[in-house]
Amino acid sequence: MLAEAGGVAAEGNLPRVVYLGGLGRSGTTLLERLLGELPGVCSAGEVVHLWQRGIADAERCGCGEPLPGCPFWRKVGEVAFGGWANVDVRRIAELRSAVDRSRHIPVLAAPVLYPSLRRGLDEYLGYYLRIYTAIAEASGCPVVVDSSKHASLAFCLRWRAELDLRVIHVVRDSRAVAFSWTRQVNRPESASDPYMPTYSPARAAWLWNAQNGALQLLAREGVPTLRVRYEDLVTAPSATLASIGRFAGIAASGADLDFMGTDASGRWANLSAAHTASGNPMRFATGKIIIRSDDRWRTAMPAAQRRSVTALTLPLLARYGYAGHAA
Ligand SMILES: [Zn+2]
């Protein structure tokens, strides 16, 4: 627990945190929405972007309200910090830059940290632990899902042994991921930054190797990790959620899964509004959504790009069971 002046809440009883890791465009937003429908689970979105995009830039919560004005997040801010006005977003950005970067992963993976990094890390994690605790209190849920995705934040979180951290390593075929990153995607929550970035196929392949390799290293370091393939999630969502439930101690069987079903139009899920901070535009979807595999890359991806991404990512493609589809 942190001793804090100024009436700021201590970390309190930490919830279990289910962290969704993986490269963007791998289905983490769909997975977090489905997990958020399970009893006792609060999906909070990409908490790493809460500070700048949610608090400072007042981008929209998944419920549609500007995040600082959303009743749920207002309560979280009150519980965690006595109000968002007490949060120094610039300081959090400084700390993130000092400790939570992909290039710091080799240092964060070491058994001992040098003292200045340890101090920065403890201060940085203090914000996260207070936020997780406040999300659990405001939602009444003992399990918080953080879909921040970046391996580096998971490497930071592992340094707080008292945190019950379970990582879901979400993988998707590298060709599908690379194809998706070449395409423009709107960010409807932001007027000043209306599109997500795009990457060349080679850049996306490099990022895919780096993120997935880092998450495998995290598992080898002893952090409880379950690998989930996007393709299994969309073709067998109930079975996938049940296996995540067994791994993460979440009720996900029988009537818990009644929000999903299959009819003539395919597999569907009935989603309620979720108070998510940042993420793919799919986080705004409510009501009945169709769950289907996005396979546009198979027909629309130029053959040269496909061959290049296959070659650049072949070792992990094979490891994850995609090599049978290599082209
Ligand atoms: Zn909201």
Boltz pocket constraint, residues with backbone or C-beta under 6 A from the ligand:
constraints:
  - pocket:
      binder: B
      contacts: [[A, 61], [A, 62], [A, 63], [A, 64], [A, 65], [A, 70], [A, 71], [A, 72], [A, 73], [A, 274], [A, 275], [A, 276]]
      max_distance: 6.0
